[in-house]
Amino acid sequence: MIRGIHSQNLHSVLHEVLPVLPKIFQQLYALIMYYIIGIIIFLVLVVVVWKFKPKKKEAPKIVEQQKPVETLMPIQIYFGSQQGTAAKFAKILAEEGRKEGFDTSDVDLLDVEFEKQLVNGKVGIFLLATHYEGDPTDNAKRFHTWMQDKQPTLKGFRYSVFGLGNTQYEHYNRMGRSMNKSFEDQQSIRIYKYGEGDDNSTLEEDFNSWKQNIWSELKVTLKDLIQKNKSSNPNVVSKYNLVKVDGPEQWNQNGEFEFQTKQFLKAQLCPIISIEQLRQNENDGSTLLVKIDVSQTQLKYKTAMNIGVFPQNTQEDIEVVSKLLNEELDSIYELQVDGQKKIKLPFPSPISVKSILTNFCDFQGQVMKKTLKDLSEISQNEETKSRLEFLSSNEGKDEFKNEIEGKKKTVIDIIREFNIDINLSQFITICPRISPRLYTIASSNLKYPDEIHIAASLQFDLLEDGRKKVGLCSKHFLELINNKQQIRIDYRDSNFKIQDIDKNILMIGPGTGIAPFIGFIQERSVFLQNNQQKTNKYILYFGCKHREGDFIFRDFLQQSVGVVDELHLAFSRDQVIFGYQKDEQNLCIRPFALAC
């Protein structure tokens, strides 16, 4: 019976079994059945009540409409820059403007269609450097020429100007001042005050002081240009990402690049012929005569032109930085751009970490307040954040001057000192690009058509701890002495030229200021060989500290008797003044005293 219970009716089995069980089990069975029946009835009632219960009316969903985002019209930050400082300031201003809700972007004046972009109703802020003796920078020459004429489109154009200059030059901030006045004369509308900065002392501080209230004031002066948008904020700053890739380093140069990068990519690599020491000793410094082979370049130079030299960081330095960033130098990255807004690229890619650190990141220069502010945002330590924010503020300018400027601290010094954890992408963002160093050519294209000579004074700073800090370009030249590789250069035009070869030429060039006159003298030797310039005179004044120390080009000048008619020499630390005049009888050197 037990074996077959599974196939029998349960009720029949229980009916047969229960009478033979003790009475206690019969009562227990009855109790269990009552509980089971009660539970079933309860569940049935719950279902019935839930099913037939009257439904409450659902409250209508309140969908909040997106509030219109207030955005201002696009503001272009135009820059005229020779070595990259104005471009750097324009980038800073554009970044700050976007954080304040403005649609700002930095624009190279070389790329501007003036009649279309500088018109009534549009807004432009101009950061204009003055180059040499009151001249516009190379990328602002076309703008300067255009502004000389009456331009109807400028009436109603809204503008502000900040000039970058150097008080060591006679025509201090001529470009900023003249363009500011031109806008006034053209009946343009000023939206913010005119400002100036002095590269000889406090340029960054002057710039920070000028821009301190710019965004709060522009929100008032540009109130009539506010537009209501129901879309999301269009001023989201686009970011670029570095994605590690397999494969070779193969630069894609398509795209819009930052100002210094654009210059770098246009420059040409040229072989080094030789590097010689021009001084008699190096007690007070070092000046090198660098000879460069330009025979393979398509551009031809002219006497007294300028060249830009693009220095590189040394292998030793980039190894230190790569370890700090926890990166391998041979890793290859591709630059990927996110966001709707097109941004300027810091370098082409795919590119190796070695190339990024060698050619594009200037981590040896004087650290700026903006860099300290950026590092404060990267740091995870609240005490470090507070300290860096203070040093970058107006309240901390005295400590910044003593602790940062006075000690020549670099971005690497700050990262190490505050133990900031930073990755490669962040480092590229905060680190300035390497700017070209400008030199006046110290050779004549008539005498050396396939060579360029420059006189490069090396920069050394003795720090408080006894270490010697060597400038970026100086390090580059020192490395090239032992390893004469190629050097990257480009040509820069110059207004410094002889206008009339038949007139007398008076040349005054202390120190490396003599460089263009070396080219003039070489050029005159060619003229004399061709029976030109028989009657006019070349008169040269040259000064330095010591006759037996930093008397650069001494051998050349001694050999130039007959080409230079009068040579006047002054040595400030020797307290003796010399000179010679060309003797009509025997062309000898004759010392004489000069009136001081």
Residue pairs with C-beta under 8 A, 6 or more apart in sequence:
5 13
14 29
18 26
18 29
66 230
68 228
68 229
68 230
69 229
69 230
69 231
69 232
69 233
70 101
70 226
70 227
70 228
71 101
71 102
71 103
71 226
71 227
71 229
71 233
71 234
71 235
72 101
72 102
72 103
72 218
72 219
72 222
72 225
72 226
72 227
73 103
73 121
73 122
73 123
73 222
73 225
73 227
74 103
74 104
74 105
74 122
74 123
75 97
75 102
75 103
75 104
75 123
75 124
75 125
75 218
76 104
76 105
76 107
76 117
76 122
76 123
76 124
76 125
77 90
77 93
77 94
77 97
77 104
77 105
77 106
77 107
77 124
77 125
77 127
78 90
78 107
78 108
78 109
78 112
78 124
78 125
78 126
78 127
78 143
79 86
79 87
79 89
79 90
79 106
79 107
79 108
79 109
79 126
79 127
79 128
79 139
79 259
80 86
80 109
80 126
80 127
80 128
80 129
80 136
80 137
80 139
80 140
80 143
80 175
81 87
81 88
81 90
81 127
81 129
81 137
81 139
81 140
81 259
82 129
82 131
82 137
82 138
82 438
82 492
83 308
83 435
83 436
83 437
83 438
84 259
84 260
84 432
84 433
84 435
84 436
85 129
85 164
85 199
85 203
85 435
86 127
86 128
86 129
86 137
86 164
87 106
87 108
87 258
87 259
87 260
88 432
89 127
89 162
89 164
89 207
90 106
90 107
90 127
91 106
91 258
92 370
93 104
93 106
93 125
93 127
93 211
93 214
94 104
94 105
94 106
95 104
95 237
96 104
96 211
96 215
97 103
97 104
97 215
98 104
98 235
98 237
100 215
100 219
101 233
101 235
102 215
102 218
102 235
103 234
103 235
105 341
106 344
108 139
108 259
108 262
109 139
109 140
109 142
109 143
110 139
110 140
110 142
112 118
112 143
114 143
114 146
114 151
114 153
115 151
115 153
117 124
118 124
118 151
118 153
118 154
118 157
119 153
119 154
119 156
119 157
120 153
120 155
120 156
120 157
121 156
121 157
121 158
121 225
122 157
122 158
123 157
123 158
123 159
123 191
123 222
123 225
124 157
124 158
124 159
125 159
125 160
125 161
125 162
125 192
126 159
126 160
126 161
126 162
126 179
127 162
127 164
128 136
128 137
128 140
128 161
128 162
128 163
128 164
128 175
128 176
128 179
129 137
129 140
129 163
129 164
129 165
129 175
130 136
130 137
130 163
130 164
130 165
130 166
130 169
130 171
130 172
130 173
130 174
130 175
130 176
131 137
131 138
131 175
132 169
132 494
132 495
132 496
133 169
133 170
133 171
133 495
134 169
134 170
134 171
134 174
134 175
135 174
135 175
135 495
136 143
136 144
136 175
137 175
138 492
138 493
139 259
140 175
144 175
144 179
147 179
147 182
147 186
148 182
150 186
151 186
154 183
154 186
154 187
154 188
155 186
155 187
155 188
156 187
156 188
156 189
157 183
157 186
157 188
157 189
158 188
158 189
158 190
158 191
158 221
158 222
159 183
159 188
159 189
159 190
159 191
160 190
160 191
160 192
160 193
160 194
160 214
161 176
161 179
161 180
161 183
161 194
161 195
162 176
162 194
162 195
162 196
162 197
162 207
162 210
162 211
163 173
163 175
163 176
163 177
163 180
163 194
163 195
163 196
163 197
164 173
164 176
164 196
164 197
164 199
164 203
165 172
165 173
165 174
165 175
165 176
165 196
165 197
165 198
165 199
166 172
166 198
166 199
166 200
167 198
167 200
167 201
168 200
172 198
173 196
176 194
176 196
177 196
180 194
183 190
184 190
191 217
191 218
191 221
191 222
192 214
192 217
192 218
192 221
193 210
195 206
195 207
195 209
195 210
195 211
196 206
196 210
197 203
197 204
197 206
197 207
197 210
198 206
204 368
204 369
205 397
208 369
208 394
209 394
212 394
234 340
234 341
235 341
236 339
236 340
236 341
237 339
237 341
238 337
238 338
238 339
238 340
238 341
238 342
238 343
239 337
239 338
239 339
240 335
240 336
240 337
240 338
240 343
240 345
240 346
240 425
241 335
241 336
241 337
241 338
241 425
242 333
242 334
242 335
242 336
242 424
242 425
242 428
243 333
243 334
243 336
244 331
244 332
244 333
245 332
245 333
245 334
245 350
246 332
247 332
247 350
248 332
248 350
249 332
249 350
249 351
249 352
249 355
250 350
251 348
251 349
251 350
251 351
252 348
252 349
252 350
253 265
253 348
255 345
255 348
256 342
256 343
256 344
256 345
257 265
257 344
257 345
257 346
257 347
257 348
258 344
258 345
258 346
258 433
259 344
259 433
260 433
260 434
260 435
260 436
261 344
261 345
261 346
261 347
261 348
261 360
261 433
263 308
263 310
263 436
263 490
264 310
264 359
264 360
264 434
264 436
264 488
265 348
266 490
267 308
267 310
267 436
267 488
267 489
267 490
268 297
268 299
268 488
268 489
268 490
269 486
269 487
269 488
270 292
270 293
270 294
270 296
270 297
270 452
270 486
270 487
270 488
270 489
271 292
271 293
271 484
271 485
271 486
272 290
272 291
272 292
272 293
272 480
272 484
272 485
272 486
272 487
273 291
273 292
273 293
273 451
274 289
274 290
274 291
274 484
275 288
275 289
275 290
275 291
275 477
275 480
275 481
275 484
276 288
276 289
276 291
277 286
277 287
277 288
277 289
278 287
278 288
278 289
278 455
278 552
278 553
279 285
279 286
279 287
279 549
279 550
279 551
279 552
280 546
280 548
280 549
280 550
280 551
280 554
281 548
281 549
283 549
284 545
284 546
284 549
284 550
285 457
285 458
285 460
285 550
286 457
286 458
286 460
287 455
287 456
287 457
287 458
287 512
287 550
287 552
288 455
288 456
288 458
288 477
288 481
289 442
289 453
289 454
289 455
290 453
290 454
290 455
290 456
290 477
290 480
290 487
291 451
291 452
291 453
292 451
292 452
292 453
292 454
292 487
292 489
293 450
293 451
294 301
294 450
294 451
294 452
294 489
295 450
299 491
300 445
300 449
301 307
301 441
301 445
301 452
301 491
302 445
302 497
303 441
303 443
303 444
303 445
303 446
303 497
303 498
303 516
303 519
303 520
303 522
303 523
304 440
304 441
304 494
304 496
304 497
304 516
304 519
304 520
305 440
305 441
305 491
305 492
305 493
305 494
306 438
306 439
306 440
306 441
306 491
306 492
306 493
306 494
307 438
307 439
307 441
307 452
307 454
307 489
307 490
307 491
307 492
308 436
308 437
308 438
308 489
308 490
308 491
308 492
309 436
309 437
309 438
309 439
309 454
309 456
309 473
309 476
309 487
309 488
309 489
310 359
310 434
310 436
310 487
310 488
310 489
310 490
311 434
311 437
311 472
311 473
311 475
311 476
312 358
312 359
312 434
312 476
312 488
313 321
313 357
313 358
313 361
313 363
313 364
313 434
313 472
313 475
314 475
314 476
314 479
317 357
317 363
317 364
317 475
318 329
318 354
318 357
318 358
319 329
320 412
321 357
321 361
321 363
321 412
321 427
322 328
322 329
322 353
322 354
322 357
324 412
324 415
324 416
324 422
325 422
325 423
325 424
325 427
326 423
327 353
327 424
328 353
329 352
329 353
329 354
329 357
330 352
330 353
330 354
331 352
331 353
332 350
332 351
332 352
333 349
333 350
333 351
333 352
333 353
333 356
333 424
334 349
334 350
334 351
335 345
335 346
335 347
335 348
335 349
335 351
337 343
337 345
346 360
346 428
346 433
347 355
347 356
347 359
347 360
353 424
356 424
356 428
357 363
359 434
360 428
360 433
360 434
361 427
361 428
361 431
361 432
361 433
361 434
362 431
362 432
362 433
362 434
362 435
362 472
363 410
363 411
363 412
363 427
363 431
364 410
364 412
364 471
364 472
364 475
365 410
365 432
365 472
366 404
366 405
366 408
366 409
366 410
367 404
367 409
367 410
367 411
367 413
367 414
368 432
369 391
369 392
369 400
370 392
371 411
371 414
371 430
371 431
371 432
372 388
372 389
372 391
372 392
372 400
372 404
372 414
373 388
373 389
373 392
374 429
374 430
375 388
375 411
375 414
375 415
375 418
375 420
375 422
375 430
376 384
376 385
376 386
376 388
376 389
376 392
377 385
378 420
378 421
378 422
378 426
378 430
379 385
379 388
379 418
379 420
379 421
380 421
381 418
381 419
384 418
384 419
384 420
387 418
388 414
388 418
390 396
390 399
391 399
391 400
391 403
391 404
392 400
403 409
404 414
407 463
407 464
408 461
408 463
408 469
409 417
411 430
411 431
414 420
415 422
434 472
436 490
437 473
438 492
439 454
439 455
439 456
439 515
440 454
440 494
440 496
440 515
440 516
441 452
441 453
441 454
441 515
441 516
441 519
442 453
442 454
442 455
442 514
442 515
442 516
442 518
442 519
442 553
443 451
443 452
443 453
443 518
443 519
443 522
444 519
444 520
444 522
444 523
444 526
446 522
446 523
446 526
447 522
447 523
447 525
447 526
448 522
452 489
453 518
454 515
455 512
455 514
455 515
455 518
455 552
455 553
456 473
456 474
456 477
456 512
457 511
457 512
458 470
458 471
458 474
458 477
458 478
459 470
459 471
459 473
459 474
460 468
460 469
460 470
460 471
460 474
461 468
461 469
461 471
462 468
462 469
463 469
470 478
476 487
480 487
496 516
498 505
498 520
498 523
501 527
501 532
501 533
501 536
502 533
502 535
502 536
503 536
504 536
504 537
504 538
504 539
505 520
505 536
505 537
505 538
505 539
506 539
506 541
507 514
507 517
507 520
507 538
507 539
507 540
507 541
508 540
508 541
509 515
509 516
509 517
509 540
509 541
509 542
510 542
510 543
510 544
511 543
511 544
511 550
511 552
512 552
514 540
514 542
514 552
514 553
517 540
518 553
518 556
520 538
521 538
521 540
521 556
521 560
521 563
521 564
524 533
524 538
524 563
525 560
525 563
527 533
528 534
528 563
537 565
537 566
538 563
538 564
538 565
538 566
539 564
539 565
539 566
539 568
540 557
540 564
540 566
540 567
540 568
541 568
541 570
542 557
542 567
542 568
542 569
542 570
543 569
543 570
543 571
543 572
544 550
544 551
544 552
544 571
544 572
545 571
545 572
545 573
545 574
546 571
546 573
546 574
547 569
547 571
547 574
547 576
547 578
549 573
551 569
551 571
557 564
557 567
560 567
561 580
561 582
561 587
561 588
561 589
562 582
562 587
564 582
565 581
565 582
566 579
566 580
566 581
566 582
567 579
567 580
568 577
568 578
568 579
568 594
569 577
569 578
569 579
570 577
570 578
570 594
571 577
571 578
577 593
577 594
577 596
578 591
579 591
579 592
579 594
580 588
580 589
580 590
580 591
580 592
581 590
581 592
583 590
